[in-house]
């Protein structure tokens, strides 16, 4: 499969073209220069040809340790992955000195380059830019407007000589809107006669999707780099470096994983910037499509209100939640802080018993294996299934020890219970009068399920339904 990198200075339309070729909106697009900071990869198509496409940050003439300098380093790393380069310039602005500088730089890369003059939807405003582009030394340019779907046939013809004779069949490597996940909550089952659901089982052939989330500047990107043991995403002391949700393929002990680094989540009242809002939406989507969510927390300010709100959102989505207590190397009184963390977890997330956590230092690569072990433990429980026979024997014991409250002097009998799905474990309980079953008794059943079947540390759903009257 042809692997191409889309490069150019900021705000020439690289991410727009990337999204068009990928067939879905994966990269954040805005008129503000420098929105993209890390490189991201996806599979796409151009008519009948399959592509592996890389979106890169805008090329900057900066070589220091600033954000722009680190963005340039990320782009250079991305170019090493590609077999052909799409160099994009802005047809409305013409060839700039920066374009000339980067063109000379690209010629030294010794990789084929296809020049694209983008934003040419209006011919009279882009004619000068098209003419100037010949001076860059890459031959005839591809004139197009990615936003308006103009010129893709010319791009196809320009790339045609570089396609391999046989394309490899590979599954898509990034999150997409078409990924099939069972939602965290079920639709109302009232009135349905068949409670049998097609179950999504854990398949070793499919990668386990893990989203790394948290407040800004808690070490999410550093953790991803520590897990895969390479500098894949940008890091730094500045808050809010990560904007796009960046997915990275990784293999651990023979099992494939897809790790997703996300932008930091702040309170909605503090989000006024349009790009930050788009980044937040991207993070929330990554949580929805994940199977395991690692919530990174600063060990010096553990489980603040925003941490608890993020954890609550993950639980409401039905994802398997694990806490990474990061920057543990900076904590002075560790024993006292550990007691504080345990107390906050038990009170802030009291309805999810036994949430697993690990104290780590992503910067020092400390106890990352321990965190991953606990994440896989949680994932195993999230996929756990309990037999119907065992559940109903257990239900009879629970009712004999503590019957449901009487309704108008009559017993509210617990008739039947079964598990209808995993991921998260979801149970349906049939009773005589479901509307009269108090919340305290539902909690009694849920706590019993957690205790007796070891369903700890993951969301658990209990749906209460009316049993049918055989004489009706």
Residue pairs with C-beta under 8 A, 6 or more apart in sequence:
1 43
1 50
1 51
1 52
1 164
1 167
1 168
1 170
2 49
2 50
2 51
2 52
2 83
2 84
2 159
2 162
2 163
2 164
3 51
3 52
3 53
3 54
3 81
3 82
3 83
3 84
4 51
4 52
4 53
4 54
4 82
4 83
4 84
4 85
4 86
4 159
5 39
5 53
5 54
5 56
5 78
5 79
5 81
5 82
5 84
5 85
5 86
6 14
6 17
6 18
6 53
6 54
6 55
6 56
6 86
6 88
7 14
7 56
7 59
7 75
7 78
7 79
7 85
7 86
7 87
7 88
7 102
7 106
8 14
8 58
8 59
8 87
8 88
8 89
8 99
8 102
9 58
9 59
9 60
9 89
9 96
9 98
9 99
9 102
10 33
10 34
10 57
10 58
10 59
10 60
11 31
11 32
11 33
11 34
11 58
11 90
12 58
12 88
12 89
12 90
12 118
12 119
13 88
13 90
13 118
13 119
13 146
13 147
14 36
14 55
14 56
14 58
14 88
15 27
15 28
15 29
15 35
15 36
15 55
16 29
16 146
16 147
17 86
17 88
17 116
17 118
17 146
18 26
18 27
18 40
18 42
18 44
18 53
18 55
19 25
19 26
19 27
19 29
20 146
20 149
20 152
21 44
21 45
21 46
21 51
21 53
22 42
22 43
22 44
22 53
22 174
23 44
23 45
24 176
24 177
24 178
26 40
26 42
26 55
26 174
26 175
26 176
26 244
27 36
27 40
27 55
27 244
28 35
28 36
28 243
28 244
28 275
28 278
28 279
28 282
29 35
30 274
30 275
30 278
32 275
33 58
34 57
34 58
34 68
34 71
35 243
35 275
36 55
36 56
36 57
36 58
36 243
36 244
37 57
37 67
37 71
37 74
37 234
37 241
37 242
37 243
37 244
38 57
38 74
38 232
38 233
38 234
38 242
38 244
38 246
38 261
39 54
39 55
39 56
39 57
39 74
39 75
39 77
39 78
40 54
40 55
40 174
40 244
40 246
40 247
41 52
41 53
41 54
41 55
41 81
41 173
41 174
41 247
42 52
42 53
42 55
42 172
42 173
42 174
43 50
43 51
43 52
43 53
43 170
43 172
43 173
43 174
44 50
44 51
44 52
44 53
45 51
46 152
46 155
46 156
46 159
47 152
47 153
47 156
49 156
49 159
49 160
49 163
49 167
50 167
54 78
54 81
54 82
56 74
56 75
56 78
56 79
57 71
57 72
57 74
57 75
58 71
59 72
59 75
59 98
59 102
59 105
60 68
60 69
60 71
60 72
61 98
61 101
62 68
62 69
62 72
63 69
63 72
67 234
67 236
67 238
67 241
70 234
70 236
71 234
74 233
74 234
77 231
79 85
79 109
79 111
82 111
83 111
83 112
83 162
84 111
84 112
84 113
84 114
84 159
84 162
85 106
85 109
85 111
85 112
85 113
85 114
86 113
86 114
86 116
87 102
87 103
87 106
87 113
87 114
87 115
87 116
87 136
87 138
88 116
88 117
88 118
89 95
89 96
89 99
89 115
89 116
89 117
89 118
89 129
89 133
89 136
90 118
90 119
90 129
91 117
91 118
91 119
91 120
91 125
91 126
91 129
91 130
91 133
91 143
92 119
92 120
92 122
92 125
92 126
92 129
93 129
94 128
94 129
94 132
95 129
95 132
95 133
95 135
95 136
99 136
100 135
100 136
103 136
103 137
103 138
106 113
107 113
107 137
112 162
113 138
114 138
114 142
114 155
114 158
114 159
115 133
115 136
115 138
115 139
115 141
115 142
116 141
116 142
116 144
116 155
117 126
117 129
117 130
117 133
117 141
117 142
117 143
117 144
118 144
118 145
118 146
119 126
119 145
119 147
120 126
120 129
120 130
120 143
120 144
120 145
120 150
120 151
121 145
121 147
121 148
121 150
126 143
130 141
130 143
133 141
134 140
134 141
142 151
142 154
142 155
142 158
143 151
143 154
144 150
144 151
144 152
144 154
144 155
145 151
173 247
173 249
173 258
174 247
174 258
175 209
175 245
175 247
175 258
175 260
175 285
175 286
175 289
179 209
179 289
180 200
181 200
181 288
181 289
181 291
182 200
182 318
182 421
182 423
183 317
183 318
184 316
184 317
184 318
184 319
184 424
184 459
185 316
185 318
185 461
186 420
186 421
186 426
186 461
186 463
189 195
189 428
189 463
189 465
190 465
195 418
195 420
195 428
196 420
197 420
197 421
199 421
199 422
200 421
200 422
200 423
201 383
202 379
202 383
204 255
206 256
207 249
207 256
207 257
207 258
208 255
208 256
208 257
208 258
208 291
208 292
208 379
209 257
209 258
209 260
209 289
209 290
209 291
209 292
210 257
210 258
210 259
210 260
210 290
210 291
210 292
210 293
210 294
210 375
211 245
211 260
211 262
211 283
211 286
211 287
211 289
211 290
211 292
211 293
211 294
211 319
212 220
212 223
212 224
212 259
212 260
212 261
212 262
212 293
212 294
212 296
213 220
213 262
213 265
213 283
213 286
213 287
213 293
213 294
213 295
213 296
213 310
213 314
214 220
214 264
214 265
214 295
214 296
214 297
214 307
214 310
215 264
215 265
215 266
215 297
215 298
215 304
215 306
215 307
215 310
216 239
216 240
216 263
216 264
216 265
216 266
217 237
217 238
217 239
217 240
217 264
218 264
218 296
218 297
218 298
218 326
218 327
219 296
219 298
219 326
219 327
219 362
219 363
220 242
220 261
220 262
220 264
220 296
221 233
221 234
221 235
221 241
221 242
221 261
222 235
222 326
222 362
222 363
223 294
223 296
223 324
223 326
223 360
223 362
223 368
224 232
224 233
224 246
224 248
224 259
224 261
225 231
225 232
225 233
225 235
225 362
226 362
226 363
226 365
226 368
227 250
227 259
227 368
227 372
228 248
228 250
228 259
229 365
232 246
232 248
233 242
233 246
233 248
233 261
234 241
234 242
235 241
239 264
240 263
240 264
240 276
242 261
242 262
242 263
242 264
242 279
243 263
243 275
243 278
243 279
243 282
244 263
244 279
244 282
245 260
245 261
245 262
245 263
245 282
245 283
245 285
245 286
246 260
246 261
247 258
247 259
247 260
248 258
248 259
248 260
248 261
249 256
249 257
249 258
250 256
250 257
250 258
250 259
251 257
252 372
260 286
260 290
262 282
262 283
262 286
262 287
263 276
263 279
263 280
263 282
263 283
265 280
265 283
265 306
265 310
266 276
266 280
266 306
267 306
267 309
271 277
271 280
284 313
287 293
287 313
287 314
287 317
287 319
288 317
290 319
291 319
291 320
291 379
291 382
291 423
292 319
292 320
292 322
292 375
292 378
292 379
292 382
293 314
293 319
293 320
293 321
293 322
294 322
294 323
294 324
294 371
294 375
295 307
295 310
295 311
295 314
295 321
295 322
295 323
295 324
296 324
296 326
296 362
297 303
297 307
297 323
297 324
297 325
297 326
298 326
298 327
299 325
299 326
299 327
299 328
299 330
299 331
299 337
299 341
299 359
300 327
300 330
300 331
302 325
302 337
302 340
302 341
302 344
303 311
303 341
303 344
303 345
303 348
307 348
308 348
308 349
311 321
311 323
311 348
311 349
312 349
314 321
315 321
315 349
315 352
315 459
316 459
318 423
318 424
318 459
318 461
319 424
319 459
320 375
320 378
320 379
320 381
320 382
320 424
320 457
320 458
321 352
321 355
321 378
321 457
321 458
321 459
322 355
322 356
322 357
322 358
322 371
322 374
322 375
322 378
323 345
323 355
323 356
323 357
323 358
324 357
324 358
324 360
324 362
324 371
325 341
325 357
325 358
325 359
325 360
326 360
326 361
326 362
327 361
327 362
327 363
328 334
328 359
328 360
328 361
328 366
328 367
329 361
329 363
329 364
329 366
331 337
334 359
338 359
341 357
345 355
345 357
349 355
352 457
352 458
352 459
353 447
353 450
353 456
353 457
354 450
354 456
354 457
355 457
356 374
356 375
356 377
356 378
356 457
357 374
358 367
358 370
358 371
358 374
359 367
360 366
360 367
360 368
360 370
360 371
361 367
362 368
377 457
378 457
378 458
381 425
381 454
381 455
381 456
381 457
381 458
382 422
382 423
382 424
382 425
382 458
383 422
383 423
384 422
384 425
384 453
384 454
384 455
385 419
385 422
385 425
386 419
386 425
386 449
386 453
386 455
388 417
388 418
388 419
391 417
391 418
391 419
391 427
392 416
392 417
392 418
394 448
394 452
394 453
395 414
395 416
395 417
395 429
398 414
398 444
398 445
398 448
399 413
399 414
402 444
403 411
404 411
404 412
404 413
404 414
404 431
404 437
404 441
405 412
405 436
405 438
405 441
406 412
407 432
407 433
407 436
411 432
412 431
412 432
412 433
412 436
412 437
413 431
413 432
414 429
414 430
414 431
415 430
415 431
415 432
415 467
416 429
416 430
416 467
417 427
417 428
417 429
417 430
418 427
418 428
419 425
419 426
419 427
420 426
420 427
420 428
420 463
424 458
424 459
424 460
424 461
425 449
425 455
425 458
425 460
425 461
426 460
426 461
426 462
426 463
427 449
427 460
427 461
427 462
427 463
428 462
428 463
428 464
428 465
429 445
429 462
429 463
429 464
429 465
430 464
430 465
430 466
430 467
431 437
431 464
431 465
431 466
431 467
432 466
432 467
433 466
434 464
434 465
434 466
437 464
442 462
442 464
445 462
446 460
446 462
449 455
449 460
449 462
450 456
450 460
